[in-house]
Amino acid sequence: MIKKERRFVMKIKSLSLVNIHIFIALLTLLCPSVFADELICEGPTFSDKDILEIVERERATRKVVPAKFKEEVEIKIHRKRCHYVYVEFPKKKTVGRNRVIVLSRYGYIVDAYSGRSNSTFLNCPDVSYSAEDLQNFVNKQRKQYKDLPDAPKEYAIKMSKMRCMFVYYETPIPEQSNNYQSFTLDYYGDVYEFYQSK
């Protein structure tokens, strides 16, 4: 039985769409329990030790994976939907100083960034999706995972790119100001997070 993930709904009117997604990402890093994942995900289950080993192995073989800070660090690992999120930051905390590495359900690194940056350390794969492709991915996962919100009765779609991730938007018709829902997907087409404006 698939348990529903708690939805976190906020009304944010003054931020741009990209800044909203960065804000959500930061919030989930600081308060992962709010977005606690209770889904039954296909694929292997990795322990924190497994994730640490994957990150260290990738650091040794892929120069694009960010190196550790030179000073002593604190590391936190949590699941977000079916992804794994590895976060490290210096023990002497400074706002915006961290390393965030996102791994797919199968343990592949799909995003890596620092602080509030909208740029990635990775060389993103040469993958291109249309809004219709992303719509198909989301609709497929809607049938599989009940935590995802239903599509509006009538809606327009669009997409954008954020680091190595894709963001898919659904806007109800007729359009209303700041009324939309969005889904962030990795380049395998797996939904990493979603957001509802209302």
Buried (B, 14 or more C-beta within 10 A) or exposed (E): EEEEBEEBEEEBEEEEBEEBBBBBBBBBBEEBEEBEBEBEBEEEEBEEEBBBEBBEEBBEEEEEBBEBBEEEBEBBBBBBBBBBBBBBBBEEEEEEBBBBBBBBBBBEBBBBBBBEEEEBBBEBEEEEBEBEBBBBBBEEBBEEBBBBBEBBEEBEBEBBEBBBBBBBBBBBEEEEEEEBBBBBBBBEBBBBBBBBBE
